Amino acid sequence: MKRHHLIALVTTAVLPTLPASLLARSQSAYLGNPEIGKEAHCFDLHPHGGGVQQNCSGTKHWVMPLVYDNAGSKTIRIYGKNAGRSTITCRAASADQHGEYRAGSKSTFRENQHEIRLTVNAHGYGGTWVRCYMPKGSVVYSITY
């Protein structure tokens, strides 16, 4: 048997048995976008950690797209830091190929909390995203799903 056939056979046999946590994806929050384009100047790359920091007064919305290989219920972890008593709230959502919106769960970072978890039912041929409501000085570092 040729070597590349053996590697393909082993990979095909092992991948389906791996725990989902080993197949998770991670990305910097900086890969997202402001929900309102003219507010782009309010967000900067955080100098320590590579996430995104909101620097304008009030609450601004940051949206991060997610890519899934299959449909179904998904768990999303978001890592961030509040600014004082102002808290970050994030919500997961998805839409099918016809644009039908489906809200996922919503969660808020508590004081001194650096991780929240969300769930969403991802569609097979649609889009999935997380929207975070960020007060001034707050930071979202990364997202794992």
ChimeraX commands (.cxc) that place a marker at each C-alpha (Angstrom):
marker #1 position 0.00,0.00,0.00 radius 0.5
marker #1 position 1.36,3.39,-0.90 radius 0.5
marker #1 position 2.17,5.74,1.94 radius 0.5
marker #1 position -0.42,8.41,1.04 radius 0.5
marker #1 position -3.18,5.76,0.97 radius 0.5
marker #1 position -2.15,4.59,4.45 radius 0.5
marker #1 position -2.25,8.18,5.82 radius 0.5
marker #1 position -5.70,8.73,4.30 radius 0.5
marker #1 position -6.95,5.43,5.77 radius 0.5
marker #1 position -5.63,6.24,9.27 radius 0.5
marker #1 position -7.01,9.80,9.12 radius 0.5
marker #1 position -10.43,8.55,8.00 radius 0.5
marker #1 position -10.50,5.99,10.80 radius 0.5
marker #1 position -9.33,8.32,13.61 radius 0.5
marker #1 position -11.10,11.67,12.92 radius 0.5
marker #1 position -14.68,10.48,13.56 radius 0.5
marker #1 position -13.66,9.15,17.00 radius 0.5
marker #1 position -12.02,12.37,18.26 radius 0.5
marker #1 position -13.88,14.36,20.91 radius 0.5
marker #1 position -15.58,17.51,19.58 radius 0.5
marker #1 position -13.32,19.69,21.76 radius 0.5
marker #1 position -10.32,18.61,19.68 radius 0.5
marker #1 position -12.07,19.69,16.50 radius 0.5
marker #1 position -13.01,23.15,17.83 radius 0.5
marker #1 position -12.05,26.32,15.99 radius 0.5
marker #1 position -10.69,29.48,17.58 radius 0.5
marker #1 position -10.35,32.96,16.15 radius 0.5
marker #1 position -9.42,36.41,17.32 radius 0.5
marker #1 position -12.39,38.68,17.94 radius 0.5
marker #1 position -10.60,41.19,15.72 radius 0.5
marker #1 position -11.83,39.17,12.72 radius 0.5
marker #1 position -15.30,40.63,13.31 radius 0.5
marker #1 position -16.78,43.97,12.27 radius 0.5
marker #1 position -18.77,46.76,13.85 radius 0.5
marker #1 position -22.49,46.31,13.24 radius 0.5
marker #1 position -22.70,49.94,12.10 radius 0.5
marker #1 position -19.89,50.73,9.67 radius 0.5
marker #1 position -19.53,54.38,10.64 radius 0.5
marker #1 position -18.63,53.22,14.19 radius 0.5
marker #1 position -15.50,51.40,13.00 radius 0.5
marker #1 position -13.32,54.15,14.53 radius 0.5
marker #1 position -14.62,53.09,17.97 radius 0.5
marker #1 position -12.85,49.72,17.84 radius 0.5
marker #1 position -9.11,49.07,18.07 radius 0.5
marker #1 position -6.85,46.06,18.23 radius 0.5
marker #1 position -6.21,45.51,21.93 radius 0.5
marker #1 position -2.43,45.82,22.53 radius 0.5
marker #1 position -2.32,42.84,24.93 radius 0.5
marker #1 position -4.11,39.78,23.68 radius 0.5
marker #1 position -5.03,40.57,20.10 radius 0.5
marker #1 position -8.73,41.11,20.72 radius 0.5
marker #1 position -10.88,44.13,20.00 radius 0.5
marker #1 position -11.44,47.03,22.41 radius 0.5
marker #1 position -14.35,49.50,22.26 radius 0.5
marker #1 position -13.12,53.08,22.89 radius 0.5
marker #1 position -16.17,55.32,22.30 radius 0.5
marker #1 position -18.79,56.44,24.80 radius 0.5
marker #1 position -21.92,54.33,25.06 radius 0.5
marker #1 position -22.44,50.75,23.94 radius 0.5
marker #1 position -21.40,49.64,20.43 radius 0.5
marker #1 position -22.09,46.34,18.69 radius 0.5
marker #1 position -19.32,44.04,17.40 radius 0.5
marker #1 position -20.32,41.09,15.16 radius 0.5
marker #1 position -18.20,37.97,14.58 radius 0.5
marker #1 position -19.10,35.41,11.88 radius 0.5
marker #1 position -18.67,31.69,12.59 radius 0.5
marker #1 position -18.05,28.89,10.08 radius 0.5
marker #1 position -19.49,25.43,10.71 radius 0.5
marker #1 position -19.05,22.28,8.65 radius 0.5
marker #1 position -22.40,20.80,9.68 radius 0.5
marker #1 position -25.77,21.82,11.09 radius 0.5
marker #1 position -26.95,21.28,14.65 radius 0.5
marker #1 position -26.70,22.59,18.19 radius 0.5
marker #1 position -23.37,24.34,18.85 radius 0.5
marker #1 position -21.60,25.66,21.95 radius 0.5
marker #1 position -19.61,28.88,21.65 radius 0.5
marker #1 position -17.09,30.23,24.17 radius 0.5
marker #1 position -16.26,33.93,24.21 radius 0.5
marker #1 position -13.30,35.33,26.12 radius 0.5
marker #1 position -13.25,38.97,27.18 radius 0.5
marker #1 position -13.01,41.56,29.93 radius 0.5
marker #1 position -15.50,44.11,31.22 radius 0.5
marker #1 position -14.64,47.75,31.76 radius 0.5
marker #1 position -15.32,48.41,35.43 radius 0.5
marker #1 position -19.00,47.90,36.21 radius 0.5
marker #1 position -20.08,48.10,32.57 radius 0.5
marker #1 position -20.69,44.63,31.22 radius 0.5
marker #1 position -20.39,42.95,27.82 radius 0.5
marker #1 position -23.45,41.03,26.65 radius 0.5
marker #1 position -23.25,38.63,23.70 radius 0.5
marker #1 position -25.91,36.75,21.72 radius 0.5
marker #1 position -25.51,33.96,19.18 radius 0.5
marker #1 position -27.79,33.77,16.15 radius 0.5
marker #1 position -28.16,32.01,12.82 radius 0.5
marker #1 position -30.15,32.24,9.62 radius 0.5
marker #1 position -30.97,29.59,7.05 radius 0.5
marker #1 position -30.41,29.87,3.28 radius 0.5
marker #1 position -33.77,31.68,2.97 radius 0.5
marker #1 position -32.88,34.30,5.57 radius 0.5
marker #1 position -35.05,32.90,8.36 radius 0.5
marker #1 position -33.53,34.22,11.60 radius 0.5
marker #1 position -33.10,32.01,14.65 radius 0.5
marker #1 position -31.87,33.54,17.92 radius 0.5
marker #1 position -29.49,31.55,20.08 radius 0.5
marker #1 position -28.70,32.08,23.73 radius 0.5
marker #1 position -27.61,35.34,25.34 radius 0.5
marker #1 position -25.11,35.79,28.18 radius 0.5
marker #1 position -23.39,38.61,30.07 radius 0.5
marker #1 position -19.88,38.74,31.50 radius 0.5
marker #1 position -20.12,39.15,35.27 radius 0.5
marker #1 position -17.56,41.11,37.29 radius 0.5
marker #1 position -14.14,39.38,37.09 radius 0.5
marker #1 position -15.53,36.78,34.67 radius 0.5
marker #1 position -13.44,36.19,31.54 radius 0.5
marker #1 position -15.46,33.53,29.69 radius 0.5
marker #1 position -19.09,33.10,28.73 radius 0.5
marker #1 position -20.81,30.29,26.86 radius 0.5
marker #1 position -23.56,30.53,24.29 radius 0.5
marker #1 position -25.53,27.97,22.30 radius 0.5
marker #1 position -27.07,28.24,18.85 radius 0.5
marker #1 position -28.75,25.93,16.37 radius 0.5
marker #1 position -26.56,26.35,13.26 radius 0.5
marker #1 position -28.17,25.82,9.85 radius 0.5
marker #1 position -26.48,23.70,7.21 radius 0.5
marker #1 position -26.73,26.27,4.40 radius 0.5
marker #1 position -27.01,29.55,6.25 radius 0.5
marker #1 position -24.92,31.80,8.43 radius 0.5
marker #1 position -24.06,31.86,12.12 radius 0.5
marker #1 position -22.68,34.79,14.09 radius 0.5
marker #1 position -22.18,36.29,17.56 radius 0.5
marker #1 position -23.08,39.91,18.32 radius 0.5
marker #1 position -21.52,41.49,21.41 radius 0.5
marker #1 position -22.82,44.71,22.99 radius 0.5
marker #1 position -19.63,46.37,24.24 radius 0.5
marker #1 position -19.45,49.39,26.57 radius 0.5
marker #1 position -16.50,51.79,26.46 radius 0.5
marker #1 position -13.22,50.19,27.56 radius 0.5
marker #1 position -14.42,46.59,27.28 radius 0.5
marker #1 position -12.45,43.95,25.36 radius 0.5
marker #1 position -13.42,40.76,23.53 radius 0.5
marker #1 position -10.29,38.68,22.97 radius 0.5
marker #1 position -11.29,35.52,21.16 radius 0.5
marker #1 position -14.01,33.05,20.37 radius 0.5
marker #1 position -13.89,29.24,20.32 radius 0.5
marker #1 position -16.59,27.12,18.75 radius 0.5
marker link #1:1,2 radius 0.2
marker link #1:2,3 radius 0.2
marker link #1:3,4 radius 0.2
marker link #1:4,5 radius 0.2
marker link #1:5,6 radius 0.2
marker link #1:6,7 radius 0.2
marker link #1:7,8 radius 0.2
marker link #1:8,9 radius 0.2
marker link #1:9,10 radius 0.2
marker link #1:10,11 radius 0.2
marker link #1:11,12 radius 0.2
marker link #1:12,13 radius 0.2
marker link #1:13,14 radius 0.2
marker link #1:14,15 radius 0.2
marker link #1:15,16 radius 0.2
marker link #1:16,17 radius 0.2
marker link #1:17,18 radius 0.2
marker link #1:18,19 radius 0.2
marker link #1:19,20 radius 0.2
marker link #1:20,21 radius 0.2
marker link #1:21,22 radius 0.2
marker link #1:22,23 radius 0.2
marker link #1:23,24 radius 0.2
marker link #1:24,25 radius 0.2
marker link #1:25,26 radius 0.2
marker link #1:26,27 radius 0.2
marker link #1:27,28 radius 0.2
marker link #1:28,29 radius 0.2
marker link #1:29,30 radius 0.2
marker link #1:30,31 radius 0.2
marker link #1:31,32 radius 0.2
marker link #1:32,33 radius 0.2
marker link #1:33,34 radius 0.2
marker link #1:34,35 radius 0.2
marker link #1:35,36 radius 0.2
marker link #1:36,37 radius 0.2
marker link #1:37,38 radius 0.2
marker link #1:38,39 radius 0.2
marker link #1:39,40 radius 0.2
marker link #1:40,41 radius 0.2
marker link #1:41,42 radius 0.2
marker link #1:42,43 radius 0.2
marker link #1:43,44 radius 0.2
marker link #1:44,45 radius 0.2
marker link #1:45,46 radius 0.2
marker link #1:46,47 radius 0.2
marker link #1:47,48 radius 0.2
marker link #1:48,49 radius 0.2
marker link #1:49,50 radius 0.2
marker link #1:50,51 radius 0.2
marker link #1:51,52 radius 0.2
marker link #1:52,53 radius 0.2
marker link #1:53,54 radius 0.2
marker link #1:54,55 radius 0.2
marker link #1:55,56 radius 0.2
marker link #1:56,57 radius 0.2
marker link #1:57,58 radius 0.2
marker link #1:58,59 radius 0.2
marker link #1:59,60 radius 0.2
marker link #1:60,61 radius 0.2
marker link #1:61,62 radius 0.2
marker link #1:62,63 radius 0.2
marker link #1:63,64 radius 0.2
marker link #1:64,65 radius 0.2
marker link #1:65,66 radius 0.2
marker link #1:66,67 radius 0.2
marker link #1:67,68 radius 0.2
marker link #1:68,69 radius 0.2
marker link #1:69,70 radius 0.2
marker link #1:70,71 radius 0.2
marker link #1:71,72 radius 0.2
marker link #1:72,73 radius 0.2
marker link #1:73,74 radius 0.2
marker link #1:74,75 radius 0.2
marker link #1:75,76 radius 0.2
marker link #1:76,77 radius 0.2
marker link #1:77,78 radius 0.2
marker link #1:78,79 radius 0.2
marker link #1:79,80 radius 0.2
marker link #1:80,81 radius 0.2
marker link #1:81,82 radius 0.2
marker link #1:82,83 radius 0.2
marker link #1:83,84 radius 0.2
marker link #1:84,85 radius 0.2
marker link #1:85,86 radius 0.2
marker link #1:86,87 radius 0.2
marker link #1:87,88 radius 0.2
marker link #1:88,89 radius 0.2
marker link #1:89,90 radius 0.2
marker link #1:90,91 radius 0.2
marker link #1:91,92 radius 0.2
marker link #1:92,93 radius 0.2
marker link #1:93,94 radius 0.2
marker link #1:94,95 radius 0.2
marker link #1:95,96 radius 0.2
marker link #1:96,97 radius 0.2
marker link #1:97,98 radius 0.2
marker link #1:98,99 radius 0.2
marker link #1:99,100 radius 0.2
marker link #1:100,101 radius 0.2
marker link #1:101,102 radius 0.2
marker link #1:102,103 radius 0.2
marker link #1:103,104 radius 0.2
marker link #1:104,105 radius 0.2
marker link #1:105,106 radius 0.2
marker link #1:106,107 radius 0.2
marker link #1:107,108 radius 0.2
marker link #1:108,109 radius 0.2
marker link #1:109,110 radius 0.2
marker link #1:110,111 radius 0.2
marker link #1:111,112 radius 0.2
marker link #1:112,113 radius 0.2
marker link #1:113,114 radius 0.2
marker link #1:114,115 radius 0.2
marker link #1:115,116 radius 0.2
marker link #1:116,117 radius 0.2
marker link #1:117,118 radius 0.2
marker link #1:118,119 radius 0.2
marker link #1:119,120 radius 0.2
marker link #1:120,121 radius 0.2
marker link #1:121,122 radius 0.2
marker link #1:122,123 radius 0.2
marker link #1:123,124 radius 0.2
marker link #1:124,125 radius 0.2
marker link #1:125,126 radius 0.2
marker link #1:126,127 radius 0.2
marker link #1:127,128 radius 0.2
marker link #1:128,129 radius 0.2
marker link #1:129,130 radius 0.2
marker link #1:130,131 radius 0.2
marker link #1:131,132 radius 0.2
marker link #1:132,133 radius 0.2
marker link #1:133,134 radius 0.2
marker link #1:134,135 radius 0.2
marker link #1:135,136 radius 0.2
marker link #1:136,137 radius 0.2
marker link #1:137,138 radius 0.2
marker link #1:138,139 radius 0.2
marker link #1:139,140 radius 0.2
marker link #1:140,141 radius 0.2
marker link #1:141,142 radius 0.2
marker link #1:142,143 radius 0.2
marker link #1:143,144 radius 0.2
marker link #1:144,145 radius 0.2
view
